[in-house]
Amino acid sequence: MLTKRRKELLELLQSEPEMSINDLVDRLGVSAATVRRDLNNLSSQGLIQRLRGGATISHNPLGIEPSWLERHRENIDKKRAIVRLALDAVEDGQVVALDVGTTTLELARLLQMRSDLMVFTASVPISEMLARGRPTVYLVGGRVRPREMGVVGPLARDIIGRFHYDVFFLAAAGWSLEQGLMDFSIEDVEIKQAFMNCSNQVIALVDSTKYGKTSLMSIAPLKEVDMVITDDQLPTAVRDQVSEVTTLRWAEVENGERGLG
């Protein structure tokens, strides 16, 4: 788990990809020795690269967010199988929260014709898709993060915290038994955690290719979600281990039929 100061340091490097130690001292208001310790810690996690007299954000693809379009095209068969199974958790009359993400966008596609739902989201693409259908849709207010077209910031967190949700479908960039659920953006993670705090049930939708991948920031341990839905290509040994800490279901991908875990 990153400290508040180290999160601020990462945010600075994301906005200004190369900074000197002196720059970081001035911006963070701490000593050069403290900055060096923080840089060494973040470097050991693969999140940044040390330079002579400074640092830059890591070029490791696990720490850098791929484009939305690039992620949308990846593993589309797995995503569609996962969201078909996720429909079992959506009941008439529920208040549903959908996370920002390409898997949750596929779930929104299946929910378009449900007139019996109230749906909250911080995703502009998801709100646009659902608004063409029958659900009652609420897009939370705040600053739009262009790369993901998701709404972030204190205003969004405040609005999310005013409501209660029957179920929140959570997306993640990486997951594992040891590291839990992870994502690229510090701001997006804050929104995910806000929805989690106000939801009766939290269901993570994560395909098998993301297992074992480490991303920038932790969202939550697996034990803090009520269910994980993945696909049938997760190794059996991993299924057994994950099932010990949370409810696990998996969907059959090849023929599109539903699988139960």
N, C-alpha and C positions, 0 to 999 in steps of 0.2 A: 504494500500500500504506500503510495507516494504521500509525503508530507505536503502541507499547503505551500510551503516555500518552493519545493521542488516542482510542484504543479505550475506555479507562477513562472519558474525558470523555463520549463518546457513551453509554456505559452509564449514567452518572449522569443524563444528560438523558432517557434512556428511562425511568428509574425516577422521576425528578422533572422533569417536562416543562419547567419554567421555573426557571432558577437564575441568581443574580447572579454577577458576577466574584469578589466576596469569598467567596461560598459555594464556588465552584470552587477558589479558592486554598486554602481551609481543607481541602477534601476531597482535593485532589491533592497538597498540600504543595509547591507551586511558586510562583513569583512571579506577580504580576498581569500583568507584561509577557509572560511565557510563556503564560499563559492567553489573553491577547488574540491572540497570534500563532496559537495553536492554533484559537481561534474563527474567526479570519479565514481560516485554511486550510480548515476544515470548511465554513464558509459558502461559500467559492468552489467547493466540490464539490457544493453544494446539499443537504448533509446536515443543516445546522442553519440557523436564522434568528437574526440578531443583534438584540438588543433594547437599549434604553438601559441600560447598566450590566450587561448579562448576555446570555443566549441562551435559545432554546427549540429543541426538536427540530423539524426541517423538516416542513412540512405537504405537501411534495411527495409524491404517491402512490408514486413510485418508491423513496422512502426509508422509507415506512411500510408495514408488512405488512398486506395485506388479510386478511379473515377466511378461515379454512380452508374454510368452506362456500362463500364467494364464489369462491374459486379453484377449488374442486372442480367447479363448474358451468361454468367458462370453458373453451372450446375442447375440449370432451369428445371430439368426433369426431377431432381431431388427436391427442389423448393416446392414444386407443384404437388408432389406426393405428400410432402410434410403438411402443407396447408389443407389438403383434402382431409387428412386425419385430424387436423386442428379444428375442423368444423364441428366435430363431435362435442367440443367443449363450449360451443356457442348455443345458448338457449333463447327462446322467445322472450322478448321484453327486457333483455339484459342491457346494461350500460357497459360497452366494450371500449377498451383503450388499445390503440394500435401504435406500436413503436415505429420510428423512422427505420426504413430498411427495404431491401429488394424482396426478401421473403414475405414480409408483412404486406408489401404491395400486392403480391400474388394472393394473399388471404383476402385483402380488400376487394380484389376482382371477384372472388366467390361470394362476397357479402353484398355485392351491388344490388341484388334483387330482394334483399331482406328488408321489408318495410317495418318489421317489428323490433328494430334495434336503434339504440342511440350510441353513436360512435364518436369518441374523442381521439384526436391525433395531433402530433406536432409535425407531421409530414405534409408538405404542400402537395406533392404528387398523389398521396393517398387521399387527401381531402378532395382533390379534383376528381379522382376516379369515383369515389363514393357519392359525390354531389351529382353525378350523372345518373345515379341509381335511386333507390328508394329509402335507404336509412336516413335518420336524422343525424346530421354531421356537424361536429364542432371542431374547428381548427383553433388551437390555443394561440394567443397573441404573444408577440415578442419579436426579437431580431431574427431575420432569416439568414441562416448560414448557407451561402451560395453553393458550396461543393455538394452538400447533401440535400439542399432545399428543405432543411428542417428548421423549426423554430426553436431558438435557444435563449438563455439569459434569465435574469431574475424575474422579469415580468411573466415569462412563460412558466417558471417554477411556481410563482405565486398563484397563477390561475389554475394550474393543475392541482395544487393543494387545496383548493376550495371545493372540490368535488370528490365523490367516492365512485369506484368502478367495480363492477362484478368480476371482470377478468381483464388482465393486461397481457397482451402478446408481445413478448420481448425479443428483440433481435440482437445479435452479437457478431463481432468479427472473428472471435476465437473463443475456444472453451476447452477446459480440461478438468480432471478431477482435482488436481493440485492447485491450479490457478483460478478455477471458477470460470465465470463469464467475463469477457473482455471486449473493449472496443477502441477505435482509433481516436475519437475526439473527446477531450475533457468536457466540453460543453454538452455534447450529446449524452455522455454518461450521467451528468447531473440531471438531465431531463428523464432519462430512464429510471434513475433512482427515485425521482419525485413521483412518477407514476406507480412504481413498486410500493412506495410507502402508503398509497391511498387505495390499493386494490385488494379485494378479497382473495383473489387467486392470481398468481403470476405463472405464465407458461412461456418457456423459452423455446423458440423455433430456430434450430441450428442444425445444419447439415453435417454429415460425417467428415467432409473435407476440411472443416474448420477445427476438428478435434486435434488438440496438441499444439495449435498455433497460439503464439503469444502476441498480444497487441499492446497498445500504449498504456491502457488504464483498466483496472479492475472495476467491473460493475457490481458483482456480488458472488459469494461462494455458491456452488450448486445447491447446497442444503437450504439456501434462502429462497429458492424458487419451488413452487408446488409441483411442477412437472416440466420435463424436457421432452420435446418431440423432435426426433431426428429421422434418418433414413436407415434402411436395413443393411447398409454397407459399413456400419460401425462394427469393429471386431467384437466377437462374442465376449471375450475376456473384459473388454472395456464396458460393454453393456452391463455385465454382472457387477462390476465395481461401481458404476454410476447408479445402478438400481439400489445399492446399499445406502445411498445418501438422499435420493429423491425418486419420485415416480418417473419412470422412463417408458416412452412409447416410441415405436419406430414404424415407418411406412415402407411398404414394398415399392421399389422404384420401377423395375423392369416392365411390369404389366399394368402399373397404375392402381393395383388393388391395395386395399388397406391392410396393414399389418398391425397386430396388437403386441404391446410389450407389457 
